[in-house]
Amino acid sequence: MRTVGVLLLPGSRSFDLGVIGEVWGVDRTDSGIGPFEVRLCASGRGRVATHPFGQVQATHGLSGLAGCDLVLVPGRVDPHAEVPAAAVAALREAHRAGITVASLCSGAFTLAAAGLLDGRSVTTHWRLLDDLETAARGAVVQRDVLFTDEGDVLTSAGVVGGLDLCLHLVRRDHGAEVAAALARRLVMPPAREGGQRQYVDNPLPPKPSRPSVSSTMDWALERIADDIGVDDLVGHAGLSERTFHREFAAATGVTPGRWLRAQRVRLARRLLETTELPVERVAQRSGLGTAANLRRRLRADVGVGPDSYRRTFRSVTVEAWPSTSTSS
């Protein structure tokens, strides 16, 4: 039996607890999975308020983390909330005893407070990566992974990334066959392709205040499929090349060339999500030219190819659902 300890802190995310419960807390011995013992550990062994709703009754005090094979740390609604000294001490003691410690989503901040991330590669939800760099200055923050595994300390990306991490732990400690069986029961792939970049929203940057540069951006977006380049942008703006580059970069934070390429990739992503166009047509309509170039650019920017991206994000239309008509 593998004993799993879960650190319950006020504001723990109920989704993360649900993920842990689905992977470790359901009896699936009939499928050759487990058995596992889950200890819900909290100060005072009381009830802990979770987010966004509900309370969880602890089964153990913080001392229950001792003697576990694995300690899991869920994320919290406020990643920067103070971690009680007793919880920090319990985590440190578990780690010193050789117990593997893993965080889900923003739970990485709890590990940072306990000083367990120094010198390690770590990750968290993509919106919190900058904050984690500040909270764990001695760590190496990985921005495009679903989880990190440093052997004794593991961290995961946001939300569903915690499920990827838990499946990885099952695969690591119980073998690929058990992990695959569990993934089938959860109706998900044993390992997802790509990293976090494919899930990051890329809104259009704010427009420059100078009318000539702003109108040039609008002009380029209307002709994104055409064979236009930076020289065409400079010519449309009617500015010197140096002035255009300086003002464009000051307003958007990127060079005109990088902005143009990013808008083409952005359009390609939307076409893959919302249409059934072949990859070759997506490349043409987004101005990336060829399917090979689209694949190269998409892999460079979001970490996966167009086919994988489309499988992940393809919108389901009303017409795709079976008819509710009862007529024969």
N, C-alpha and C positions, 0 to 999 in steps of 0.2 A: 504493500500500500504506500502511496505517496501522500504525505501530509502537507497541505497547502495552508499557509497562514495569510490572512488578509488584514491589512492595517486599516481600521476604520477611524477616520477623522471627521469632525464636523464639516459638512458641505461636500462630502465625497459624492462623486457623480454616480447616480443610480444606473446609468447605462454601463459604466465600467464594471460595476458590481454585477450587473446582469450578464455581461460577457464572461466574467469569472465563474458565475453560477452555471452558465450553459456549458462551459468547457470542463470545469472541475466538479461541479456540484450535482450533476444529474447522473443517476445510476444507469450506466450503459454497459454493465458487465456482460449482458447477453450478447453484445457485439464485440467482446474482447477488449473493451476500453475500461481502464480502471481496475479495481475501485480506488477512489480518492477520498481522503478526509479533508474537509475544509473547516478551518478555524477562523471565525470572525472575531478579531481581537480589537478591543477598545479600552481606553482608560476607564476603570471602574466597572467594566463588564456591563455597561448600561445600554440604553437605546441611543442611537446616533442619527441625527437628522441628515438626510441625503438630499441631493439636488437632481432634478427639479421638484421631486415630491417624495413623500414617504419617510419612514424611519426604519432602521434596521436594528434588530436586537443582537447585541454581541453574544457570542457563545463563550468567549474567553476574555480575560484581561490581557494587558500587553505582554505579560509573561508567557502567554500562549504562543508567541512567536518563537520562543526557544524550543528547540527540538523538532522544528518543521524542516522539511526538505526544500521548501520554496516559500519565499515571502513575496506577496504581491501588494503593490501600492497603487490604489486607484487614483485618478485625477480628482481635483477639487474644483468647485465652481469659481473660487478665487484662488488662482495658482500661487498668489503672493501672500496668502493668509499665513499667519504665524503657525509654525509647527511646534506643538507643546514639547517641552524639554524631555518629558517622560517618553514620548514617541521617538524623539531623536535618539535617546539612549537605547531604547529597545531595538531600533534599526541597526545602530552601530554594533550592539552586542550580538545580534543575529549574524551580521556580516563577519564579525571577528570569529564567530564560531564556525565559519565556513558554509553558512547557508546562502544559497543563491537568492539574490534580491532583484526584483523586476518591477518597473513602473509602467502604468498605462497612461497614455496621453500626458496631461499636466502633472501627473504623479512624479514626473522627473524633478519638479521643483521641491517636492518633499525629500527626494534623495539628495538634491543639492543642499538643502538645509541641514541634512545629516552629514554632509561632507563626503558622500560616497561616489561622487562623479569626477573628482579630481583626476586628471591624467587619462580619462577615458573618452571614447567616442560615444556621443549621446544624441538623442533627438527628442522631439515632442511635436505637438500640433504645429503646422506651418505658420499659424498666426502668432505663435508664442516663441518662435525660434530666436528672435532678437532678444527677447526678455530672458530666455534661458542662457544666452551668452553672458548676460550681465549677472544672473544669479549663480552661474557655475563658471566662473572665470578660469578655473583650472582645467575645464573640460574642452573637448573638441566637438563642437556642435555640427552634426551631419544634417544637411538641409534637404536631401533628396533620398531618404530611405524610409521604409515602413517600420523598421525597428533596428536596434543595434544590439549586438551580443558581444560583451567583453568577458564572457565566461561566468564570472561571479556576479556581475551587475549588467542588467539589460534594461533598455528603455524602448518605448514605442511611439509612433506618430499618433496623430489625433484620432479619437473616436474608434472607428473600425480597425485602425492600426493596432489597437490593443488585442483584437481577435487574431490578427496575423501573428502577433507576438506569442499569444497563448498556444496557438497551433504549432508555432516553431518550437516552443518549449516541450510540447508533447512529442513532436518529431525528434527533438534532440535527445530526450531522455527515455522515450519508449519505442522509438523506431518509426520509419516512414509508413509502415503498414498500419499501425495504430492511428497515426495522424491522418492518413488518408481515409480510414474508416470513420473517424470523428468528423472530418470535413464533409463527407457524404451525408452524415446525419445532420450536420448544420446547413447543408445545401450551399456550399461555397467551395471554391477551389482550394486545394491544400496549400498553395502558395500563389499570391497575386503577382502579376507582372508589374514592372516599373516601380516608381517611387512616388513621393508626395507631389512632385512638380505638376503631374497631370491633374491634380485636384485644386491647384492654386488658381484663384480667380485673377484674371489679368484685365482690369478695367482700363479704358482709355485714359491716358494721362491728361491733366488739365491743359487747356489750350493756352498758347502764349498770348500775352497782352498786345504785342505788336501785330496790327491787322495783316500785314503782308505775310508774316509767318503763319498766323492762324488760318488765313484763307488758303495758303499753300497746303496745309495739312488737310483741309476739307477737299481741296482739288485732288490731292493724291488718293484719298480714301474713295472718291468717286471713280477713280481710274486704277484701282488696286490690281486689277487683272491685267492691265497693260504693261508693256515692257518699259516702265519708267524707273529711273534711278535717281541718285542724289543730285546729279547735274541738272536733271529736269526740275527738281524741287528748287534748286538755286535759281534757275532761269525764271521759273514762275514767280518767285518772290521778288525778283528785281533788285536783289541785294548783292553785294560782293560775297564771294564764297566764304571768306573769313568771318564777315559779319553775320551771315546766315548761320554758319555752324555755331558761332558763339551764342547767338540769341536762341537758337533752337535748343542747344544743350542746357542753357540756363533755365529755360522754361520747362523742359521735359525730363532733364536728368540723363538723357542718352543722346547719342549722335543721330543725325538724320538717317544714316544707313541702318543702324540698329532699330530705330523706330519703324522704318518702312518694313524691315524684315519681320518685326514683331507683329505688326498689323496683318501681314499676310498669314503668318502662322495662326494668329487669333481668328481670322476669317476661316482658315482651313479647319480649325477645331470646331467652329460653329457649324460648318457644312457637314462635317463628319457626324456631329451630334444630331442634326436635324433633317438630313436628307439621305437618300439612298444613292447618291451620285457615285460612280466608280472613282477610285482613287485618282486615276488619270485626270478626270474632269474636275475633281476637287483641286488638284494641283494647278490646273489651268485657270479656274475661276478665282483662285486666291492669289494668282500672280507668281506662284512658285515654279511654274513652268512644267516640270516633269514629275512623274510619280517618284522617281529616284530622289529628286531634290526634296520633295515633300517628306519622304521617309527620313532622309538625312536631317532635315531641319526639325521635324517633330521629335525625333529621338534626341537631338541635341537640346531642345527646349523643354520637353516634358518627360523624356526618358523612355518612351514607348513608340512603336510604329503606328501608322494609321489604322491598321486592322484591329490591333489590340485596343487602341483608344476608342474606336467606334463600338467595339463590344462592351466596353465599360460604360460609355455615356450615351449610346444611341437612344434618342427619345422614342417612346412608345406612343403612337398616334391612336386616336379613337378607332380608326378603321382597322387597326391591327388586333383589336379585341374581338373575341367571338361574339356573334350576334346574340342578343337576348331574346330574339323573337321565338315564340313557341310554335310557329307554323312549321309544317313539314316541307 
